[in-house]
Amino acid sequence: MGKAEYLAVLAGCVLVTLPLEFAGARVYRQPRRLARAVLPVALVFLIWDALAIAGGVWDYAPEFVTGIRAPFGLPLEEILFFIVIPVCGLLTYEMVEVSLAALRRRSRRAARR
């Protein structure tokens, strides 16, 4: 896969969790709430990454990233990581909540019979 490998993994994460939105997770339908949940944490970790790269603590293997770098040396893929993965996590969490609520409703209906 080469230089697109990191992007492909992120795209795969989005593709696997995207159906959860249509099944009832409703994460993308609340953009302000989503931004408030994801962006502050992403900002903290992006600053941490930028400092680590500047300090020579770590870097990213050039054979697995596109080479597109944002200010402070952050690869595009790393910026996307801190957005995509939390969104996928929120989709999963919300779908679990929706599923558990449906099971509770079903259980209450069954108990009434």
C-alpha positions as CSV (number, residue, x, y, z in Angstrom):
1,M,0.0,0.0,0.0
2,G,2.9,2.3,0.6
3,K,2.5,6.0,1.1
4,A,-1.3,5.8,1.4
5,E,-1.3,3.1,4.1
6,Y,-2.1,5.4,7.0
7,L,-4.8,7.1,5.0
8,A,-6.2,3.8,4.0
9,V,-6.5,2.6,7.6
10,L,-8.3,5.8,8.5
11,A,-10.6,5.5,5.6
12,G,-11.3,1.9,6.6
13,C,-12.2,3.0,10.1
14,V,-14.7,5.6,8.7
15,L,-16.2,3.1,6.3
16,V,-16.7,0.4,9.0
17,T,-18.4,2.8,11.4
18,L,-20.3,5.0,8.9
19,P,-23.3,2.6,8.8
20,L,-23.8,3.2,12.5
21,E,-24.9,6.7,11.8
22,F,-27.6,5.4,9.5
23,A,-28.6,2.8,12.1
24,G,-29.3,5.5,14.7
25,A,-26.1,6.7,16.3
26,R,-26.8,10.3,15.1
27,V,-23.2,11.6,15.6
28,Y,-22.8,13.4,12.3
29,R,-26.2,15.0,12.7
30,Q,-25.0,17.0,15.7
31,P,-21.9,18.8,14.4
32,R,-21.6,21.3,17.2
33,R,-21.8,18.6,19.8
34,L,-19.3,16.5,17.8
35,A,-16.9,19.4,17.5
36,R,-17.1,20.2,21.3
37,A,-16.3,16.5,22.0
38,V,-13.4,16.0,19.5
39,L,-11.6,19.2,18.9
40,P,-10.4,20.2,22.4
41,V,-8.8,16.8,22.9
42,A,-7.4,16.7,19.4
43,L,-5.8,20.0,19.9
44,V,-4.0,18.9,23.1
45,F,-2.7,15.7,21.4
46,L,-1.7,17.6,18.2
47,I,0.4,20.0,20.3
48,W,1.9,17.1,22.1
49,D,2.8,15.4,18.8
50,A,4.2,18.7,17.4
51,L,6.4,19.1,20.4
52,A,7.6,15.5,20.3
53,I,8.5,15.8,16.6
54,A,10.3,19.1,17.2
55,G,12.2,17.6,20.1
56,G,13.2,14.6,18.1
57,V,11.3,12.2,20.4
58,W,9.5,10.6,17.4
59,D,8.6,11.0,13.8
60,Y,6.6,9.1,11.2
61,A,8.0,6.5,8.7
62,P,8.0,8.3,5.3
63,E,7.2,5.1,3.5
64,F,3.7,5.0,5.2
65,V,2.6,8.6,5.0
66,T,1.9,10.9,2.0
67,G,4.6,13.4,2.9
68,I,2.0,16.2,3.3
69,R,3.0,18.0,6.4
70,A,1.1,20.7,8.3
71,P,2.9,23.4,10.3
72,F,5.1,22.1,13.0
73,G,5.9,19.0,11.0
74,L,2.7,17.1,11.7
75,P,1.8,14.7,8.9
76,L,-1.7,15.1,7.4
77,E,-2.5,11.5,8.5
78,E,-1.7,12.3,12.1
79,I,-4.0,15.3,12.2
80,L,-6.8,13.2,10.6
81,F,-6.1,10.4,13.1
82,F,-7.1,12.7,16.0
83,I,-10.3,13.5,14.3
84,V,-11.3,10.2,12.6
85,I,-10.6,7.8,15.5
86,P,-12.6,9.7,18.2
87,V,-15.5,10.2,15.7
88,C,-15.5,6.4,15.1
89,G,-15.4,5.8,18.8
90,L,-18.3,8.2,19.4
91,L,-20.3,6.4,16.6
92,T,-19.7,3.1,18.3
93,Y,-20.5,4.4,21.8
94,E,-23.7,6.0,20.6
95,M,-24.8,2.9,18.8
96,V,-24.3,0.8,21.9
97,E,-26.4,3.4,23.8
98,V,-29.2,3.2,21.1
99,S,-29.0,-0.6,21.2
100,L,-29.2,-0.9,25.0
101,A,-32.1,1.6,25.0
102,A,-34.0,-0.6,22.5
103,L,-33.2,-3.7,24.6
104,R,-34.5,-2.0,27.7
105,R,-37.8,-1.1,25.9
106,R,-38.2,-4.6,24.6
107,S,-37.6,-6.0,28.1
108,R,-40.1,-3.7,29.6
109,R,-42.7,-4.6,27.0
110,A,-42.1,-8.3,27.6
111,A,-42.4,-7.9,31.3
112,R,-45.8,-6.2,30.9
113,R,-47.2,-9.2,29.0
